[in-house]
Amino acid sequence: MVGFIFACIPGALIVGWILLPIAFILGIVGLFLAGKRKGTSIAAVIIAIVGIVVGFVVFATVVTNAVDDAFGGSGDVSVSTPGETADVAAADAGAPGSTSDSGASSADQGTRGNPYPLGSTISDGDWQVTVNSVTLDGGGAVAAENLFNDAAPAGSQYLLANVTVTYTGTDPQGKTPFTTIAYVTAEGNTVNSFDNMVVTPDSLDTYSPLFEGASTTGNLVFTVPSASAGNGTLAVQATPFGDKVFVAVN
């Protein structure tokens, strides 16, 4: 019973995990002892099994909360589009007919088939990601950035996505952005910015910690099919375990 109690306390899980297996083993041994009453042994085995299950549930909850705290994600992703921002500004100014109803037409927005427009801001917990612009054919900028940058392979071109990442949390130590952005082709293949080895013009800095209200802006480079470059989408995750939100590239 003591092990069961400790298994329910997040700060004392390890004690419960030590006592419960011992109780389980002793209970099993007690069941096979001749001439002994079995009630206590059966109770020990049942409590040990239930305690182990409860311990794993508590452990999973603790880990989930720790991950959320570490990466600043809330699991509740929201998106604001340039049009909504303009509507809010107009409403604040008292302009007639400035209210809008997103309605059912936006119910599935953010999918590959119905991506958000450029300029949209994806918010998740302490992080906001804005896709500012996309240069479909960024080969010239890539070539000008570094003499040793290779040209895109035949049938492909370099696409540049300009992104702003903002930290809205209050951690006094600051936090490093763990935003993930990938290009998804019209055929459904995922292209990552690290798939190529070129030096990126004005590269997005995702290594330096950001403090409350600070932002970092820069480019990501993707090697995309030339024939359908404008038909792909950007898959944006503001935090590592947040939902993917799709943004158009033109």
N, C-alpha and C positions, 0 to 999 in steps of 0.2 A: 504493500500500500504506500509505503514511503517513496519507493521508486516511482510509482504512478503520480504522486503529488509533485515530485521534482520534474517529471517529464512534462508537466503542464506549465512550468515556470520557465519563460524564455532564458533567463539568466542562469538557470541551473539545469539545463537540458542534459549536460554531460553526466551529471550525477545520476539522473534518472536512467540514462542509457547504460550506466554501469550496473545499477542495482536491478533493473528489470530482467536482463538476461540471466543474472544470478538467481533471481526468484524463479524464473522459468525452469532453469536446470534443476534447482532444488525441488520444485514442485513435481517435475517428471520423475525424479529419483524417488520422491515420497510415494508416488502412485504405484511403484513396483516393490515397495517394501512390504514384506509379509507381516500380517498381524497388526498393522497400523491403520488407524482411521484415515480415510481418503479425503474427507471434506476439506481440510485445510490445504492439502496439496492441490485439489481441483481448483479451489479459490485462488491459490497462488498462480497457477497456470493461466487461468482466465484473466486475472488482473494484469499479469505480465504481458499477455498478448494485446489486450486493450490498451495498456499503457504504452506499448511500443508503437501502435498505430497512432495514438494521440500525440506521442512524441514526434513522429514524422510530420504530422499535420502542423504542429507548432513550429517545428524547424523550417518547414516550407514557408510558413507565414513570415517568420523572422527573416529568412533569406530574401523573400520577395520585397519586404519593406526596406531591407538594407540596399537592394539593387536600386529601388526607386529613389532612395535618398542619395545614393552615389551618383546616379545619372540624371537626377532631376526630373524624371518622367512621372506623369500622373496617370497615364493610361486613357486620359480623356483628351483626344485631339480635336482642336477646332481650327477653322480656316476662315480668314477674311480676305476678300477679293478687292481689287482696286475699285470696282463699282460700288461695293458696300461701303468702302471708306468714303467715297465721294457722296453717297447718299447720307451718311452720318454727318458729314460736314455741311451738306445742304440743309439737313434737318436742324442742325444747330444754328444755322443762319436764318431759319424760318422760311425757307423757300417753299412755295406752294407745290404740292404734288411730289414732295421729296421722299416720302416714305415708300418702301418697296416690300414686296412679299415674295420671298424666295420660293415658297410653295413646293409642290411636288416635283417641279422641274429640276430642283437642286437636290432631291432626295438621294440620288445616286451619283452626285457630282464628286469628283475626286477619284473616280475609277479610270482605268485605261480608256474605256470607251467614251467617257465624259469627264475629261481632266479639267482642273482649274486653270484659269488663264495665267499668263505671265504677270508677275507683280503680286501674286497671292502670298499671304503669310500663313505658315503652318505653325500652330502653337501647341506645345505639349509640356505641361508642367512649367519648369523654369526656363524653357527654351523656345525661341521663335526663329523660324527659318523663312526667308523671303527669297524667291527666285526672281531676281531683278530683270534679267535679260538673257537672251540666248543668241549667239552668233552661229548660224548654221554652218557656214564655211569659214572656219577660223584658221585655215592653213597659213595664210599670210602672217597673222599675228604669231603663230607658233614658230614659223621659220625665222621671223625677225627677233624672236626672244633669245634664241641660242643658235650659234653657227652649226652646232653638232646635232640639232634636232632633225630626225629623219622625216622625210615626207610621208604622208599617210599611204598605206598600201593601195595598190590598184583597186579601184571600185569603192574606195572608202575616202572619208574626209574627216578633218578634226572639227568637232563641235565644241564651242566654248559656252559654258553656263556660268553667269555671274550671280553669286549668291551672297546674302548677308545672314550671319548667324548672331543672334542676340541672347545674352544671358539676363534673365529677369529675377533670378534668385537672390538670396541675401547671405550666402555662405561667406564669412569673412576671409576664408582662404581662397575663394574663387573656385571655379570649376572649368575643366577642359571640355570643349565641345566634342560630343561623340555622334554628331550628325552623319547620316549616311544618305548619299545621293547617287543614284545610278540612272543610266539611260536605258530605256526599254525600247527595242526596235518594234517596227510595225508588225513583225512576225512573232514578237513575244520573247526575243532573246535579250538577256541582261548584259549590258556593257558597263564595266566599272572604270573609274578614272585611273585606277592603278594598273589597268591592263596594258597601258602604253608606258613608254619610258622617256617621254619628252619632258623638257623643262617647261612648265606651265607659265604663261605670261600672267603676272600679278596673281600668283597662286593663293588660294584660300588657305589661311593659317588655322589649322585645327589642332595644333600642338600647344599653343600658349594658353594658359588659364585666363578666363574672363571673369571680371568682377561685376557686381550689381549694375545693370544698365549698360554694360559695355557691349560692343559689337565688333565683329570682324567681317570684312568683305573681300572677296577675291573670286578667282576663276577656277573652274574644274574643266579638264579636257577629256573628251570622249572620242574614240575612233568609231565612227558610225558609217553605215552604208550610204553612199552618195545618192543612190536612186530613191531612197525613202527617208532621207535624213529628217525632213520636216514632218514626217508622219509618226515619228516616235513620241515618247513621253519621258518625263523625268519622274522617277520614283523617289519620293522624299520621306525620310524618317528623321524626325527632329531628335528623337532619343533612340537608343539601341533596341528597346523593346516596344516602341510605339508603333501604331498602325502606319502602313505605307499610304501616302497620299500622292496622287499622280497630277502632274502639272504639264500643260502643253508646252511645246517648244517654239511655237510661232502664233 
